[in-house]
Amino acid sequence: MPPAAPIAPLLGPALGLSAVLFTLGVAGVLLRRNAIVLFMCIELMLNAVNLAFIALAQLQGVGGQIMVFFVMTVAAAEAAVGLAIILAIFRHNQSVDLQNVNLLHG
């Protein structure tokens, strides 16, 4: 009797890629001080989570795919609010470097 084929042959590589993307996003958030790069790293982390949800949906069913829609909704709201904040900071300081931003200064 031949060995059984794996149920989800791409689950491991997809979760590995998701972990690498999430790690790159976390490293970018911790190491960079530019608001736009920080914003892109947060989006990268959200997309890594989406990839993990889709990969796990192979085993769990449509629950992971439904969660992706919720994460995409949060990402869209974060994009709108985040870009508005970045534009306001740029108009006030003429820079998007977060080390020079002191919004609580009177």
Secondary structure, DSSP 8 states (H G I E B T S, - for coil): ------S-TTHHHHHHHHHHHHHHHHHHHHH--BHHHHHHHHHHHHHHHHHHHHHHHHHH-THHHHHHHHHHHHHHHHHHHHHHHHHHHHHHHS--BGGG--TT--
